[in-house]
Amino acid sequence: AKATDRAARLCVAGVLADVLGRPDRAGRLLAEAVKADRKFYPAYEARHDLAWQKGELDRARQILAELKRLAGEDYFGFYLQGKDLLAREEPAKAVEAFEEVRKRRSGHVPALLLEARALMSMGRFRDAERRLLAAYALRPARADVATELFSLYVAARRLGDAATVAERFAEHNPTHPAGSLMKARHRV
């Protein structure tokens, strides 16, 4: 447990360093997180995201391959694979990976959200809506999920559904700016 706690702290520090514009420091902290606990998978995701951000696509693939070897059939390896494929603009393959995530852990909200984005990019709006509704049922207070569902409804001209999402999100998060933005966008 101590190794996992240390890895988690280092991972959070690495992500924060990245947000603060210190990607080299972020890379070092995330590498330390992996050393602290090889099975702390969020550190691999953060390293992968950092490599993408820096344009190091081969490095991102290496990190993904390392995680897949380590994780085996665990859902997280499929999640990161789907995320990578979506970023590489291969939505059909990404959907396949996210389907594997759902088989192993149906309530993984980040995978549901990314799968919905992949489905939308393929024009499969009903399937995307189902994934977003599943994510929304699990985490109605998550701004990214509510905003994505709201945007899908606006694009589909289902303004009543969009308004419901905005209102419900605002009820869960009365001070979050996303609720006000959704309400304002609905009025326009």
Phi and psi restraints in degrees (value plus and minus 20) as a CYANA .aco file:
   2 LYS   PHI     -84.0   -44.0
   2 LYS   PSI     -59.4   -19.4
   3 ALA   PHI     -84.1   -44.1
   3 ALA   PSI     -61.0   -21.0
   4 THR   PHI     -86.8   -46.8
   4 THR   PSI     -61.6   -21.6
   5 ASP   PHI     -81.1   -41.1
   5 ASP   PSI     -63.7   -23.7
   6 ARG   PHI     -83.9   -43.9
   6 ARG   PSI     -63.8   -23.8
   7 ALA   PHI     -81.3   -41.3
   7 ALA   PSI     -61.9   -21.9
   8 ALA   PHI     -83.6   -43.6
   8 ALA   PSI     -64.1   -24.1
   9 ARG   PHI     -82.7   -42.7
   9 ARG   PSI     -63.8   -23.8
  10 LEU   PHI     -85.5   -45.5
  10 LEU   PSI     -57.4   -17.4
  11 CYS   PHI     -84.5   -44.5
  11 CYS   PSI     -66.9   -26.9
  12 VAL   PHI     -81.3   -41.3
  12 VAL   PSI     -62.4   -22.4
  13 ALA   PHI     -83.1   -43.1
  13 ALA   PSI     -58.5   -18.5
  14 GLY   PHI     -85.2   -45.2
  14 GLY   PSI     -64.3   -24.3
  15 VAL   PHI     -84.0   -44.0
  15 VAL   PSI     -61.8   -21.8
  16 LEU   PHI     -83.3   -43.3
  16 LEU   PSI     -62.9   -22.9
  17 ALA   PHI     -79.4   -39.4
  17 ALA   PSI     -59.3   -19.3
  18 ASP   PHI     -84.4   -44.4
  18 ASP   PSI     -66.1   -26.1
  19 VAL   PHI     -80.2   -40.2
  19 VAL   PSI     -54.4   -14.4
  20 LEU   PHI    -103.2   -63.2
  20 LEU   PSI     -12.4    27.6
  21 GLY   PHI      61.6   101.6
  21 GLY   PSI       6.2    46.2
  22 ARG   PHI    -140.6  -100.6
  22 ARG   PSI      49.2    89.2
  23 PRO   PHI     -83.7   -43.7
  23 PRO   PSI     -51.9   -11.9
  24 ASP   PHI     -86.6   -46.6
  24 ASP   PSI     -63.8   -23.8
  25 ARG   PHI     -83.3   -43.3
  25 ARG   PSI     -60.8   -20.8
  26 ALA   PHI     -78.9   -38.9
  26 ALA   PSI     -66.0   -26.0
  27 GLY   PHI     -79.0   -39.0
  27 GLY   PSI     -62.8   -22.8
  28 ARG   PHI     -85.1   -45.1
  28 ARG   PSI     -64.6   -24.6
  29 LEU   PHI     -84.0   -44.0
  29 LEU   PSI     -60.0   -20.0
  30 LEU   PHI     -89.4   -49.4
  30 LEU   PSI     -55.7   -15.7
  31 ALA   PHI     -84.3   -44.3
  31 ALA   PSI     -59.3   -19.3
  32 GLU   PHI     -84.5   -44.5
  32 GLU   PSI     -56.8   -16.8
  33 ALA   PHI     -81.0   -41.0
  33 ALA   PSI     -63.4   -23.4
  34 VAL   PHI     -86.0   -46.0
  34 VAL   PSI     -58.8   -18.8
  35 LYS   PHI     -85.9   -45.9
  35 LYS   PSI     -56.0   -16.0
  36 ALA   PHI     -85.8   -45.8
  36 ALA   PSI     -57.3   -17.3
  37 ASP   PHI    -174.1  -134.1
  37 ASP   PSI      82.4   122.4
  38 ARG   PHI     -79.7   -39.7
  38 ARG   PSI     -41.4    -1.4
  39 LYS   PHI    -121.8   -81.8
  39 LYS   PSI      -4.6    35.4
  40 PHE   PHI    -109.0   -69.0
  40 PHE   PSI      67.2   107.2
  41 TYR   PHI     -83.6   -43.6
  41 TYR   PSI     -51.8   -11.8
  42 PRO   PHI     -78.3   -38.3
  42 PRO   PSI     -46.9    -6.9
  43 ALA   PHI     -86.7   -46.7
  43 ALA   PSI     -54.2   -14.2
  44 TYR   PHI     -86.9   -46.9
  44 TYR   PSI     -61.3   -21.3
  45 GLU   PHI     -81.8   -41.8
  45 GLU   PSI     -64.9   -24.9
  46 ALA   PHI     -84.2   -44.2
  46 ALA   PSI     -59.9   -19.9
  47 ARG   PHI     -84.2   -44.2
  47 ARG   PSI     -61.3   -21.3
  48 HIS   PHI     -80.8   -40.8
  48 HIS   PSI     -67.9   -27.9
  49 ASP   PHI     -82.2   -42.2
  49 ASP   PSI     -60.1   -20.1
  50 LEU   PHI     -84.2   -44.2
  50 LEU   PSI     -62.4   -22.4
  51 ALA   PHI     -81.5   -41.5
  51 ALA   PSI     -63.1   -23.1
  52 TRP   PHI     -80.2   -40.2
  52 TRP   PSI     -66.6   -26.6
  53 GLN   PHI     -78.8   -38.8
  53 GLN   PSI     -57.2   -17.2
  54 LYS   PHI    -104.1   -64.1
  54 LYS   PSI     -20.4    19.6
  55 GLY   PHI      57.7    97.7
  55 GLY   PSI      -3.3    36.7
  56 GLU   PHI    -114.7   -74.7
  56 GLU   PSI      53.3    93.3
  57 LEU   PHI     -89.3   -49.3
  57 LEU   PSI     -54.4   -14.4
  58 ASP   PHI     -86.1   -46.1
  58 ASP   PSI     -59.0   -19.0
  59 ARG   PHI     -84.5   -44.5
  59 ARG   PSI     -60.4   -20.4
  60 ALA   PHI     -79.5   -39.5
  60 ALA   PSI     -62.3   -22.3
  61 ARG   PHI     -84.5   -44.5
  61 ARG   PSI     -58.4   -18.4
  62 GLN   PHI     -83.1   -43.1
  62 GLN   PSI     -62.9   -22.9
  63 ILE   PHI     -83.8   -43.8
  63 ILE   PSI     -62.5   -22.5
  64 LEU   PHI     -80.8   -40.8
  64 LEU   PSI     -65.5   -25.5
  65 ALA   PHI     -82.8   -42.8
  65 ALA   PSI     -59.8   -19.8
  66 GLU   PHI     -81.7   -41.7
  66 GLU   PSI     -65.1   -25.1
  67 LEU   PHI     -84.9   -44.9
  67 LEU   PSI     -63.8   -23.8
  68 LYS   PHI     -80.6   -40.6
  68 LYS   PSI     -60.4   -20.4
  69 ARG   PHI     -82.1   -42.1
  69 ARG   PSI     -64.6   -24.6
  70 LEU   PHI     -92.5   -52.5
  70 LEU   PSI     -62.3   -22.3
  71 ALA   PHI    -101.2   -61.2
  71 ALA   PSI     -42.2    -2.2
  72 GLY   PHI      40.6    80.6
  72 GLY   PSI    -141.6  -101.6
  73 GLU   PHI    -113.3   -73.3
  73 GLU   PSI      -9.9    30.1
  74 ASP   PHI     -84.0   -44.0
  74 ASP   PSI     127.6   167.6
  75 TYR   PHI     -77.3   -37.3
  75 TYR   PSI     -53.2   -13.2
  76 PHE   PHI     -85.6   -45.6
  76 PHE   PSI     -54.5   -14.5
  77 GLY   PHI     -83.5   -43.5
  77 GLY   PSI     -60.0   -20.0
  78 PHE   PHI     -89.0   -49.0
  78 PHE   PSI     -56.6   -16.6
  79 TYR   PHI     -79.9   -39.9
  79 TYR   PSI     -71.0   -31.0
  80 LEU   PHI     -87.3   -47.3
  80 LEU   PSI     -54.0   -14.0
  81 GLN   PHI     -82.2   -42.2
  81 GLN   PSI     -65.3   -25.3
  82 GLY   PHI     -82.6   -42.6
  82 GLY   PSI     -61.7   -21.7
  83 LYS   PHI     -82.0   -42.0
  83 LYS   PSI     -62.5   -22.5
  84 ASP   PHI     -84.3   -44.3
  84 ASP   PSI     -66.0   -26.0
  85 LEU   PHI     -84.6   -44.6
  85 LEU   PSI     -58.1   -18.1
  86 LEU   PHI     -84.4   -44.4
  86 LEU   PSI     -62.9   -22.9
  87 ALA   PHI     -84.1   -44.1
  87 ALA   PSI     -50.3   -10.3
  88 ARG   PHI    -105.0   -65.0
  88 ARG   PSI     -11.3    28.7
  89 GLU   PHI      40.7    80.7
  89 GLU   PSI      24.8    64.8
  90 GLU   PHI    -142.0  -102.0
  90 GLU   PSI      49.0    89.0
  91 PRO   PHI     -83.5   -43.5
  91 PRO   PSI     -55.0   -15.0
  92 ALA   PHI     -84.1   -44.1
  92 ALA   PSI     -63.2   -23.2
  93 LYS   PHI     -88.2   -48.2
  93 LYS   PSI     -55.7   -15.7
  94 ALA   PHI     -82.1   -42.1
  94 ALA   PSI     -62.8   -22.8
  95 VAL   PHI     -80.0   -40.0
  95 VAL   PSI     -61.2   -21.2
  96 GLU   PHI     -79.3   -39.3
  96 GLU   PSI     -63.7   -23.7
  97 ALA   PHI     -84.7   -44.7
  97 ALA   PSI     -63.1   -23.1
  98 PHE   PHI     -86.6   -46.6
  98 PHE   PSI     -50.9   -10.9
  99 GLU   PHI     -83.3   -43.3
  99 GLU   PSI     -56.6   -16.6
 100 GLU   PHI     -84.7   -44.7
 100 GLU   PSI     -57.1   -17.1
 101 VAL   PHI     -81.4   -41.4
 101 VAL   PSI     -67.8   -27.8
 102 ARG   PHI     -81.4   -41.4
 102 ARG   PSI     -53.5   -13.5
 103 LYS   PHI     -84.7   -44.7
 103 LYS   PSI     -53.8   -13.8
 104 ARG   PHI    -115.1   -75.1
 104 ARG   PSI     -51.5   -11.5
 105 ARG   PHI    -173.9  -133.9
 105 ARG   PSI      66.0   106.0
 106 SER   PHI     -83.2   -43.2
 106 SER   PSI     -43.4    -3.4
 107 GLY   PHI    -117.5   -77.5
 107 GLY   PSI       3.3    43.3
 108 HIS   PHI    -102.4   -62.4
 108 HIS   PSI      78.3   118.3
 109 VAL   PHI     -79.9   -39.9
 109 VAL   PSI     -64.9   -24.9
 110 PRO   PHI     -78.5   -38.5
 110 PRO   PSI     -57.1   -17.1
 111 ALA   PHI     -89.6   -49.6
 111 ALA   PSI     -59.9   -19.9
 112 LEU   PHI     -81.3   -41.3
 112 LEU   PSI     -61.6   -21.6
 113 LEU   PHI     -84.7   -44.7
 113 LEU   PSI     -67.3   -27.3
 114 LEU   PHI     -88.2   -48.2
 114 LEU   PSI     -56.7   -16.7
 115 GLU   PHI     -83.0   -43.0
 115 GLU   PSI     -60.3   -20.3
 116 ALA   PHI     -80.2   -40.2
 116 ALA   PSI     -62.0   -22.0
 117 ARG   PHI     -82.8   -42.8
 117 ARG   PSI     -61.9   -21.9
 118 ALA   PHI     -83.1   -43.1
 118 ALA   PSI     -64.3   -24.3
 119 LEU   PHI     -83.6   -43.6
 119 LEU   PSI     -60.4   -20.4
 120 MET   PHI     -82.8   -42.8
 120 MET   PSI     -60.2   -20.2
 121 SER   PHI     -85.5   -45.5
 121 SER   PSI     -40.0     0.0
 122 MET   PHI    -115.9   -75.9
 122 MET   PSI     -18.3    21.7
 123 GLY   PHI      59.9    99.9
 123 GLY   PSI      -6.7    33.3
 124 ARG   PHI    -116.1   -76.1
 124 ARG   PSI      50.3    90.3
 125 PHE   PHI     -88.8   -48.8
 125 PHE   PSI     -56.5   -16.5
 126 ARG   PHI     -85.0   -45.0
 126 ARG   PSI     -62.6   -22.6
 127 ASP   PHI     -85.3   -45.3
 127 ASP   PSI     -60.2   -20.2
 128 ALA   PHI     -81.6   -41.6
 128 ALA   PSI     -62.8   -22.8
 129 GLU   PHI     -80.3   -40.3
 129 GLU   PSI     -62.3   -22.3
 130 ARG   PHI     -80.4   -40.4
 130 ARG   PSI     -62.6   -22.6
 131 ARG   PHI     -85.5   -45.5
 131 ARG   PSI     -62.9   -22.9
 132 LEU   PHI     -86.3   -46.3
 132 LEU   PSI     -59.0   -19.0
 133 LEU   PHI     -84.7   -44.7
 133 LEU   PSI     -57.0   -17.0
 134 ALA   PHI     -83.8   -43.8
 134 ALA   PSI     -65.0   -25.0
 135 ALA   PHI     -84.5   -44.5
 135 ALA   PSI     -61.2   -21.2
 136 TYR   PHI     -85.6   -45.6
 136 TYR   PSI     -58.3   -18.3
 137 ALA   PHI     -83.2   -43.2
 137 ALA   PSI     -55.1   -15.1
 138 LEU   PHI     -98.1   -58.1
 138 LEU   PSI     -59.6   -19.6
 139 ARG   PHI    -159.9  -119.9
 139 ARG   PSI      50.7    90.7
 140 PRO   PHI     -85.8   -45.8
 140 PRO   PSI     -36.5     3.5
 141 ALA   PHI    -109.5   -69.5
 141 ALA   PSI     -22.6    17.4
 142 ARG   PHI     -98.9   -58.9
 142 ARG   PSI     101.8   141.8
 143 ALA   PHI     -82.5   -42.5
 143 ALA   PSI     -60.1   -20.1
 144 ASP   PHI     -84.9   -44.9
 144 ASP   PSI     -59.3   -19.3
 145 VAL   PHI     -88.4   -48.4
 145 VAL   PSI     -68.9   -28.9
 146 ALA   PHI     -82.3   -42.3
 146 ALA   PSI     -63.0   -23.0
 147 THR   PHI     -84.2   -44.2
 147 THR   PSI     -61.3   -21.3
 148 GLU   PHI     -85.4   -45.4
 148 GLU   PSI     -63.8   -23.8
 149 LEU   PHI     -85.3   -45.3
 149 LEU   PSI     -63.3   -23.3
 150 PHE   PHI     -77.1   -37.1
 150 PHE   PSI     -67.5   -27.5
 151 SER   PHI     -83.6   -43.6
 151 SER   PSI     -58.8   -18.8
 152 LEU   PHI     -81.9   -41.9
 152 LEU   PSI     -63.8   -23.8
 153 TYR   PHI     -86.8   -46.8
 153 TYR   PSI     -59.3   -19.3
 154 VAL   PHI     -83.3   -43.3
 154 VAL   PSI     -65.3   -25.3
 155 ALA   PHI     -81.2   -41.2
 155 ALA   PSI     -54.1   -14.1
 156 ALA   PHI    -105.4   -65.4
 156 ALA   PSI     -17.6    22.4
 157 ARG   PHI      42.2    82.2
 157 ARG   PSI       9.5    49.5
 158 ARG   PHI    -118.8   -78.8
 158 ARG   PSI      49.5    89.5
 159 LEU   PHI     -87.1   -47.1
 159 LEU   PSI     -51.3   -11.3
 160 GLY   PHI     -84.1   -44.1
 160 GLY   PSI     -63.0   -23.0
 161 ASP   PHI     -85.4   -45.4
 161 ASP   PSI     -59.6   -19.6
 162 ALA   PHI     -81.8   -41.8
 162 ALA   PSI     -63.2   -23.2
 163 ALA   PHI     -83.5   -43.5
 163 ALA   PSI     -58.7   -18.7
 164 THR   PHI     -82.2   -42.2
 164 THR   PSI     -63.7   -23.7
 165 VAL   PHI     -81.6   -41.6
 165 VAL   PSI     -66.0   -26.0
 166 ALA   PHI     -80.9   -40.9
 166 ALA   PSI     -65.7   -25.7
 167 GLU   PHI     -84.2   -44.2
 167 GLU   PSI     -65.2   -25.2
 168 ARG   PHI     -84.6   -44.6
 168 ARG   PSI     -61.4   -21.4
 169 PHE   PHI     -82.0   -42.0
 169 PHE   PSI     -64.5   -24.5
 170 ALA   PHI     -82.3   -42.3
 170 ALA   PSI     -53.5   -13.5
 171 GLU   PHI     -83.8   -43.8
 171 GLU   PSI     -60.8   -20.8
 172 HIS   PHI     -95.7   -55.7
 172 HIS   PSI     -49.6    -9.6
 173 ASN   PHI    -155.2  -115.2
 173 ASN   PSI      51.2    91.2
 174 PRO   PHI     -81.6   -41.6
 174 PRO   PSI     -43.8    -3.8
 175 THR   PHI    -123.9   -83.9
 175 THR   PSI     -20.8    19.2
 176 HIS   PHI     -96.1   -56.1
 176 HIS   PSI     111.0   151.0
 177 PRO   PHI     -84.4   -44.4
 177 PRO   PSI     -43.3    -3.3
 178 ALA   PHI     -81.0   -41.0
 178 ALA   PSI     -56.9   -16.9
 179 GLY   PHI     -83.0   -43.0
 179 GLY   PSI     -65.7   -25.7
 180 SER   PHI     -84.3   -44.3
 180 SER   PSI     -59.7   -19.7
 181 LEU   PHI     -84.9   -44.9
 181 LEU   PSI     -62.8   -22.8
 182 MET   PHI     -83.2   -43.2
 182 MET   PSI     -63.8   -23.8
 183 LYS   PHI     -82.5   -42.5
 183 LYS   PSI     -62.7   -22.7
 184 ALA   PHI     -85.0   -45.0
 184 ALA   PSI     -62.6   -22.6
 185 ARG   PHI     -83.9   -43.9
 185 ARG   PSI     -56.5   -16.5
 186 HIS   PHI     -85.0   -45.0
 186 HIS   PSI     -55.8   -15.8
 187 ARG   PHI     -91.9   -51.9
 187 ARG   PSI     -43.9    -3.9
